[in-house]
Each structure stands twice: as C-alpha cells, then as structure tokens.
Amino acid sequence: MAGTNGKGSVSGFCTAILTAAGYRVGTFTSPHLRDYRERIRIHDRLVSAAELVSAFERIEAARAEVGLTFFEFNTLAALLVFEAARLDAWVLEIGMGGRLDAVNVVDPDVAVVVSIGFDHQEYLGTTLEAIAREKAGIFRRGRPAVLGSRDMPKVLEEIALENGAPLKRPGIEYRYALDDVTWQYRGSRWNLQRLPPPALAGGAQYANAAAAIAALEELVARFTIPPAAVARGLNEVKLAARFQVIEPARPGAPTWILDVAHNPAAARVLAGNLRGRSSGGRTLAVCGILADKDAAGVVAELRDSVDAWWCVPIEGERGRSAAALARTVAQAVAAPVEAAPSIAAACAAASAHAGPKDRIVVFGSFHVVGPAMDWLEANSLLPPVAA
C-alpha cells in the first residue's frame, strides 16, 4: 500500500473487511500516534512487548555488522511477528516512496498506489512524475496494480504495463457511485449494491474504500469475502486521526476534530471535509508542521476554513518552532494567530476560547495529534478505544 495520502485509510478498510470475513490479519502501518505498538497489529490486538523483544533479538543476532535504519529494523520486526503469528493475510503500508522502501522486500499479491502528491521531495524527487516512479516500484509482474485516484501521473500506467502488472483504475476497471444514503461498487469480479457509508468520515473515504475493495476482489482465489463482510468491514473500520470527530463530552463543550493532514493535498481534503460538515460556529485550529513540510502550502489550503490559529512547536531534528510557524500563518491569513508554548497549552487555550457551537481541529502532524490525544484523555474528552 503506497501513496502520498490515504494509504492508512485503504489499509484500514482492507483489514476491516478481511477480518469481517473471518480471517486473521496482520497490519503494518506508520508512523504511530501515541504508542509504538500501533504500527504492528496482530488480528485483534497490538503487538506485545514480548513479541517485539523476541523479534528485535533475532534481528540483532542476524544483522552482524550490517547497519539498519529505524524503519528497516521496524519493518523486519513486523514481518517476523506476522510470520510467527501464522496469520491468513498481511496488509503492509509503505513508509515512504515505494521502490527503495524496506516494506518493498515483500512481493505483494496486489499492490495499491492510493494517491500522488508533493511530499518527501528531498528523497523522492521534485516532480509528481518522479514521485510516481518511486511509488510504482511496488508493482510486480503478473500481480494487479490498483490506482486509487483518477488524477495520477501517466507514468504509473506506463510502468505497470512495462512490468506486466494488470492495471485497475477508478472509472475504468472499477467504478463506484453514491446513491442517496448508500453507494455501489462494480469491478472486475464484484457488483456490490447498497453498501453502507464508510465509518471513516469525509467524502474522500468513498474513493479509499473503493480502492480497498478493488484490491480485495483480486484475492478471490485465496479468500472468500462475501458482500456481507464488505458491508460489515465498512461499518466497523476504525482509524484514529483521519478526520476523527469527537462529539462534545458535556453540555457547552466544543467538538474536536483530529486529522494528521501534513501536506497541501491532505490539507485540501481536510478543508473540503470541514466545509461538508458545518458546525454553525467557529473553527479553531491547533496546528504544528514539521520543518521539512510545505507549511505555506498547508496554510493556503485552510486559510478560509479557520477562524483562529494556535501554532504549536514540534521538537527534534525535523521540528519547527511555534513562532516560526506563526509567522508563516500570519503572512497568509487575516484571522488571529498565536504561538503556544506547547501542544497541551494550545489545546487548553483553544478549549477556553471555544463556545458550544465551535469546533477545534487539531492537525499538521502525527507529532501534534498524538500529544493532543494525550491532553484530551487527561481531560476526559477522548472516547475509549480498543487495544
């Protein structure tokens, strides 16, 4: 599963539908929000500390003098854990790019490229075509290559054809359409009517769900997935911080919306989702963006959707100070902008300023949304989630 945006959602749909069909599924994603173990899920639970330690010890003993990056170590651990768990299926999310990503050591039964946008240009290239070439590195001869968007560089199709990977494109090899309250999918093997709306909020999730279904229908030789399992998976899928709406926990409290949008394309989707869910009040933002991300581009997409900004610092080598981000935001918006000393302080300030019809959207990075979730939990505002 590769893509600039949306691959986490497509992975979530695949896992939920396979699980609903009765299969044991391992899911590997990145990064994590609050707990490293979120990256490695074994069917209905997070990986245990004991399983991780066992995998780390095996890797350390085998690598000898070979140096490994954090993500390479992380990927090997996931593959070892999945192998030991004797699962029916693995859903693997590429970390960055595709061609040279550690996850690409696995030959997939079906490969999905969800979207192409500008991100990680220092590694993947400065044009959409160059980025697409890197992501197309996950295609394999004779294995279906699913595209999740119509708006893709043609080079993806060219590489798939060169590699002998059968293409599945939205609007061509598979289609979906929305009805009044349901939607339908038609692909190479399935014709699914009256599907329930995806449990993940936002209009873009229909396209993500359709891409997941397009991938899963290519596995019919190995898996039996009845229409009821597809519907159940759409209903039961859970994924934190993808336009996650937290309704007020008590009278007079605002709505919270968590979204890890961290590049202009994702910010554009977030802005559309905000427009599609009117609150009748103001939209207040708690925002932090890494220094290697296009902060100006993100702000440009959201400047007409936000009535007040609290900019927060992100620590570390890739971090950006709250003051630096506030300067970027202030140059682009007419709304009030403040630089907060911490994510917790920004959440508290936004909460204090919010009225009962207002909403507070926290976005910009996993490094922001995770600590914000900690603050929400500490203030009894975060609903409990399954382990």
C-alpha positions as CSV (number, residue, x, y, z in Angstrom):
1,M,0.0,0.0,0.0
2,A,1.7,3.2,-1.2
3,G,0.6,6.8,-1.7
4,T,1.2,10.3,-0.6
5,N,-2.1,10.4,1.3
6,G,-4.8,7.8,2.0
7,K,-2.8,4.7,2.4
8,G,-3.5,4.4,6.0
9,S,-7.3,4.5,5.3
10,V,-7.1,2.0,2.5
11,S,-5.1,-0.3,4.7
12,G,-7.7,0.1,7.4
13,F,-10.5,-0.8,5.0
14,C,-8.7,-3.9,3.8
15,T,-8.0,-5.1,7.3
16,A,-11.6,-4.5,8.5
17,I,-13.1,-6.3,5.5
18,L,-10.8,-9.3,5.7
19,T,-11.4,-9.5,9.5
20,A,-15.2,-9.4,8.9
21,A,-14.8,-12.3,6.5
22,G,-13.3,-14.3,9.3
23,Y,-9.6,-14.1,8.5
24,R,-6.7,-13.4,10.9
25,V,-4.9,-10.3,9.5
26,G,-1.6,-8.6,10.4
27,T,-1.4,-4.9,9.7
28,F,1.8,-2.8,9.5
29,T,1.5,1.0,9.4
30,S,3.5,4.0,10.2
31,P,4.1,6.3,12.0
32,H,2.3,5.9,15.3
33,L,0.4,8.5,17.3
34,R,0.9,7.5,20.9
35,D,2.3,4.0,21.2
36,Y,5.0,2.4,19.0
37,R,2.9,-0.8,19.1
38,E,0.2,0.9,17.0
39,R,2.5,0.1,14.0
40,I,2.1,-3.7,14.3
41,R,-1.3,-5.1,14.8
42,I,-1.9,-8.8,15.0
43,H,-5.5,-9.5,14.1
44,D,-7.5,-8.1,17.1
45,R,-4.7,-6.7,19.2
46,L,-1.5,-4.7,19.2
47,V,1.8,-6.5,19.2
48,S,3.0,-7.3,22.7
49,A,6.3,-6.2,24.3
50,A,7.4,-9.8,24.5
51,E,6.8,-10.4,20.8
52,L,8.7,-7.2,19.9
53,V,11.7,-8.1,22.1
54,S,11.9,-11.6,20.6
55,A,11.9,-10.1,17.1
56,F,14.4,-7.4,18.0
57,E,16.8,-10.1,19.4
58,R,16.5,-12.2,16.3
59,I,17.3,-9.2,14.1
60,E,20.2,-8.0,16.2
61,A,21.7,-11.5,16.2
62,A,21.4,-11.9,12.4
63,R,22.5,-8.4,11.2
64,A,26.1,-8.8,12.4
65,E,27.9,-5.7,11.1
66,V,25.1,-4.6,8.8
67,G,23.7,-1.3,9.8
68,L,19.9,-0.8,9.8
69,T,17.8,2.3,9.9
70,F,15.0,2.6,12.5
71,F,12.4,1.9,9.8
72,E,14.3,-1.1,8.4
73,F,14.5,-2.5,12.0
74,N,10.8,-1.7,12.5
75,T,9.8,-3.5,9.2
76,L,11.8,-6.6,9.9
77,A,10.3,-6.9,13.3
78,A,6.7,-6.7,11.9
79,L,7.5,-9.4,9.3
80,L,8.9,-11.7,12.0
81,V,6.0,-11.1,14.3
82,F,3.5,-11.8,11.5
83,E,5.3,-14.9,10.4
84,A,5.3,-16.3,14.0
85,A,1.6,-15.5,14.4
86,R,0.6,-17.7,11.4
87,L,-1.8,-15.1,10.0
88,D,-4.0,-15.5,6.9
89,A,-3.2,-12.2,5.4
90,W,-0.8,-9.3,5.7
91,V,-1.7,-5.7,5.0
92,L,1.5,-3.7,4.6
93,E,1.8,0.0,4.3
94,I,4.8,1.5,2.6
95,G,6.6,4.0,4.8
96,M,7.9,6.4,2.1
97,G,8.0,6.1,-1.6
98,G,8.0,2.5,-2.6
99,R,10.9,1.4,-4.8
100,L,13.5,1.6,-2.1
101,D,11.2,1.3,1.0
102,A,12.0,-1.5,3.4
103,V,8.5,-2.9,3.0
104,N,9.1,-3.5,-0.7
105,V,11.2,-6.6,0.1
106,V,7.8,-8.4,0.2
107,D,6.3,-9.4,-3.1
108,P,2.6,-8.4,-2.8
109,D,-0.3,-10.4,-4.2
110,V,-1.8,-7.0,-5.1
111,A,-0.3,-3.5,-5.0
112,V,-2.2,-0.3,-4.4
113,V,-1.0,3.3,-5.1
114,V,-3.6,5.5,-3.5
115,S,-2.5,9.0,-4.5
116,I,0.4,11.0,-5.7
117,G,1.2,14.4,-4.2
118,F,4.2,16.5,-3.2
119,D,5.9,15.2,-0.1
120,H,9.4,14.0,0.8
121,Q,10.7,15.7,-2.3
122,E,14.3,15.5,-0.9
123,Y,14.1,11.7,-1.3
124,L,11.5,11.0,-4.0
125,G,12.1,13.9,-6.5
126,T,10.7,17.3,-7.2
127,T,8.0,16.5,-9.8
128,L,4.9,14.4,-9.5
129,E,6.2,12.1,-12.2
130,A,9.4,11.4,-10.3
131,I,7.4,10.7,-7.1
132,A,5.1,8.4,-9.1
133,R,8.0,6.4,-10.4
134,E,9.2,5.7,-6.9
135,K,5.8,4.6,-5.8
136,A,5.3,2.4,-8.8
137,G,8.3,0.4,-7.6
138,I,5.9,-1.8,-5.6
139,F,4.3,-3.2,-8.8
140,R,5.1,-6.8,-9.7
141,R,4.8,-8.8,-12.9
142,G,1.5,-10.6,-13.1
143,R,0.2,-9.0,-9.9
144,P,-2.7,-6.5,-10.1
145,A,-1.8,-2.8,-9.7
146,V,-4.6,-0.8,-8.2
147,L,-4.7,3.0,-8.5
148,G,-6.8,4.9,-6.0
149,S,-7.4,8.1,-7.9
150,R,-8.1,9.3,-11.5
151,D,-5.8,12.2,-11.1
152,M,-2.5,10.3,-11.4
153,P,0.6,10.8,-13.5
154,K,0.5,8.7,-16.6
155,V,3.9,7.2,-15.7
156,L,2.2,4.9,-13.2
157,E,0.2,3.3,-16.0
158,E,3.3,3.1,-18.2
159,I,5.4,1.4,-15.5
160,A,2.6,-1.1,-14.7
161,L,2.3,-2.0,-18.4
162,E,6.1,-2.3,-18.7
163,N,6.2,-4.6,-15.7
164,G,3.3,-6.7,-16.8
165,A,1.2,-5.7,-13.8
166,P,-2.6,-5.7,-14.7
167,L,-4.0,-2.2,-14.1
168,K,-7.1,-1.4,-12.1
169,R,-8.1,2.2,-12.5
170,P,-11.1,4.0,-11.0
171,G,-13.7,4.9,-13.6
172,I,-12.2,2.2,-16.0
173,E,-11.5,-1.2,-14.5
174,Y,-13.6,-0.4,-11.4
175,R,-16.3,2.1,-10.6
176,Y,-18.2,3.4,-7.6
177,A,-21.2,5.7,-7.3
178,L,-23.1,7.3,-4.5
179,D,-26.8,7.0,-4.1
180,D,-29.0,8.9,-1.6
181,V,-27.8,7.1,1.6
182,T,-25.9,4.1,0.2
183,W,-23.3,3.6,-2.5
184,Q,-22.4,0.9,-5.0
185,Y,-19.2,-0.7,-6.4
186,R,-18.6,-2.5,-9.7
187,G,-15.3,-4.1,-10.5
188,S,-13.7,-7.0,-12.3
189,R,-15.4,-9.6,-10.2
190,W,-17.9,-7.9,-7.8
191,N,-21.0,-5.9,-8.3
192,L,-21.9,-4.6,-4.8
193,Q,-25.1,-2.7,-4.3
194,R,-26.5,-0.7,-1.3
195,L,-23.2,-0.5,0.5
196,P,-23.2,1.4,3.8
197,P,-21.3,4.7,4.0
198,P,-17.7,4.1,5.3
199,A,-17.4,4.6,9.1
200,L,-14.4,6.9,8.4
201,A,-15.7,10.4,8.0
202,G,-15.1,12.5,4.9
203,G,-16.0,12.3,1.3
204,A,-12.6,11.1,0.2
205,Q,-13.2,7.8,2.1
206,Y,-15.5,6.5,-0.6
207,A,-12.6,6.6,-3.0
208,N,-10.3,4.9,-0.4
209,A,-12.9,2.3,0.3
210,A,-13.4,1.6,-3.4
211,A,-9.7,1.2,-3.9
212,A,-9.6,-1.3,-1.0
213,I,-12.5,-3.3,-2.5
214,A,-10.8,-3.2,-5.9
215,A,-7.7,-4.8,-4.3
216,L,-9.6,-7.4,-2.3
217,E,-11.6,-8.7,-5.2
218,E,-8.3,-9.7,-6.8
219,L,-7.7,-12.2,-3.9
220,V,-10.8,-14.3,-4.6
221,A,-8.7,-17.3,-5.4
222,R,-7.4,-17.4,-1.9
223,F,-10.1,-15.7,0.2
224,T,-13.8,-15.9,0.3
225,I,-15.2,-12.5,1.0
226,P,-19.0,-12.3,0.9
227,P,-20.8,-9.0,0.3
228,A,-22.0,-9.0,4.0
229,A,-18.3,-9.0,5.1
230,V,-17.6,-6.0,2.8
231,A,-20.6,-4.1,4.4
232,R,-19.6,-5.1,7.9
233,G,-16.0,-4.0,7.3
234,L,-17.1,-0.6,6.0
235,N,-19.3,-0.2,9.1
236,E,-16.6,-1.3,11.7
237,V,-13.4,0.2,10.3
238,K,-11.6,2.4,12.9
239,L,-8.7,4.7,12.3
240,A,-7.6,7.4,14.6
241,A,-6.9,10.9,13.5
242,R,-8.3,10.7,9.9
243,F,-11.0,13.4,10.2
244,Q,-11.8,11.8,13.6
245,V,-14.8,13.7,15.0
246,I,-15.1,13.7,18.8
247,E,-18.5,15.0,19.8
248,P,-18.9,17.1,23.0
249,A,-18.5,15.1,26.1
250,R,-20.5,17.5,28.2
251,P,-23.0,20.4,27.5
252,G,-21.4,23.6,26.3
253,A,-18.2,21.9,25.2
254,P,-16.9,22.2,21.6
255,T,-16.5,19.4,19.0
256,W,-12.9,18.2,18.4
257,I,-11.7,17.0,15.1
258,L,-8.3,15.2,14.8
259,D,-6.6,14.9,11.4
260,V,-2.9,14.1,10.6
261,A,-3.0,16.2,7.3
262,H,0.6,17.3,6.9
263,N,0.9,18.3,3.2
264,P,-1.1,20.6,0.9
265,A,-3.0,17.7,-0.8
266,A,-4.1,16.4,2.6
267,A,-5.0,19.9,3.8
268,R,-7.2,20.3,0.7
269,V,-9.1,17.2,1.7
270,L,-9.4,18.4,5.3
271,A,-10.7,21.8,4.1
272,G,-13.3,20.0,2.0
273,N,-14.4,17.8,4.9
274,L,-14.7,20.9,7.1
275,R,-16.9,22.6,4.6
276,G,-19.0,19.5,4.3
277,R,-19.6,19.3,8.0
278,S,-20.9,22.7,9.0
279,S,-20.9,23.4,12.8
280,G,-22.8,26.7,12.9
281,G,-19.9,28.2,14.9
282,R,-16.3,29.0,14.5
283,T,-13.4,26.7,13.5
284,L,-10.4,27.0,15.8
285,A,-7.1,25.4,14.8
286,V,-4.3,23.8,16.8
287,C,-1.6,23.3,14.2
288,G,2.0,22.1,14.1
289,I,4.0,21.3,11.0
290,L,7.5,19.8,10.6
291,A,10.2,21.9,9.2
292,D,10.6,19.8,6.1
293,K,6.9,20.1,5.2
294,D,5.3,22.8,3.0
295,A,3.7,24.8,5.8
296,A,2.8,27.7,3.5
297,G,1.0,25.3,1.1
298,V,-0.9,23.7,4.0
299,V,-2.0,27.1,5.4
300,A,-3.1,28.2,1.9
301,E,-5.5,25.3,1.6
302,L,-7.0,26.0,5.1
303,R,-6.9,29.8,5.5
304,D,-10.6,30.2,4.5
305,S,-11.7,27.4,6.8
306,V,-10.2,28.6,10.1
307,D,-11.2,31.5,12.3
308,A,-8.3,31.4,14.8
309,W,-5.0,29.7,14.9
310,W,-2.8,28.3,17.8
311,C,0.6,27.3,16.4
312,V,2.5,24.7,18.4
313,P,6.1,23.6,18.5
314,I,7.4,20.3,17.3
315,E,10.7,19.2,18.9
316,G,13.5,17.2,17.3
317,E,15.8,17.5,14.3
318,R,12.8,18.0,11.9
319,G,10.9,20.2,14.3
320,R,9.6,23.7,13.7
321,S,9.1,26.2,16.4
322,A,5.7,27.7,17.2
323,A,7.0,31.2,16.5
324,A,8.3,30.2,13.0
325,L,5.0,28.6,12.1
326,A,3.0,31.5,13.5
327,R,5.0,33.9,11.2
328,T,4.1,31.7,8.2
329,V,0.5,31.5,9.1
330,A,0.2,35.3,9.9
331,Q,1.5,36.1,6.4
332,A,-1.3,34.2,4.8
333,V,-4.4,34.8,7.0
334,A,-6.4,37.6,8.4
335,A,-7.5,35.5,11.4
336,P,-5.9,35.8,14.9
337,V,-2.7,33.8,15.2
338,E,-0.9,32.8,18.5
339,A,2.3,30.9,19.1
340,A,1.7,28.5,22.0
341,P,4.5,27.2,24.3
342,S,3.2,23.6,24.0
343,I,0.6,21.4,22.4
344,A,-1.2,21.0,25.7
345,A,-1.2,24.7,26.3
346,A,-2.7,25.3,22.8
347,C,-5.4,22.7,23.4
348,A,-6.3,24.3,26.7
349,A,-6.3,27.8,25.2
350,A,-8.5,26.8,22.2
351,S,-10.8,25.0,24.5
352,A,-11.2,28.0,26.8
353,H,-12.0,30.2,23.8
354,A,-14.5,27.8,22.2
355,G,-18.2,28.0,22.6
356,P,-20.7,25.1,22.4
357,K,-21.2,25.5,18.6
358,D,-17.5,25.9,17.8
359,R,-15.1,23.1,16.8
360,I,-11.4,22.7,17.3
361,V,-9.4,21.0,14.6
362,V,-6.0,19.6,15.5
363,F,-3.8,18.9,12.5
364,G,-0.4,19.1,10.8
365,S,1.5,16.1,12.0
366,F,1.3,12.8,13.9
367,H,3.7,14.6,16.3
368,V,0.9,17.0,17.1
369,V,-2.2,14.9,17.1
370,G,-0.7,12.2,19.4
371,P,0.1,14.7,22.2
372,A,-3.2,16.4,21.7
373,M,-4.9,13.0,22.2
374,D,-3.0,12.7,25.5
375,W,-4.3,16.1,26.6
376,L,-7.9,15.1,25.6
377,E,-7.6,11.8,27.5
378,A,-6.3,13.6,30.6
379,N,-9.3,15.9,30.5
380,S,-11.8,13.1,30.0
381,L,-12.6,14.2,26.4
382,L,-11.2,11.3,24.5
383,P,-13.5,8.3,24.0
384,P,-12.0,4.9,24.9
385,V,-10.6,2.9,22.1
386,A,-10.0,-0.8,21.7
387,A,-6.5,-2.1,22.4
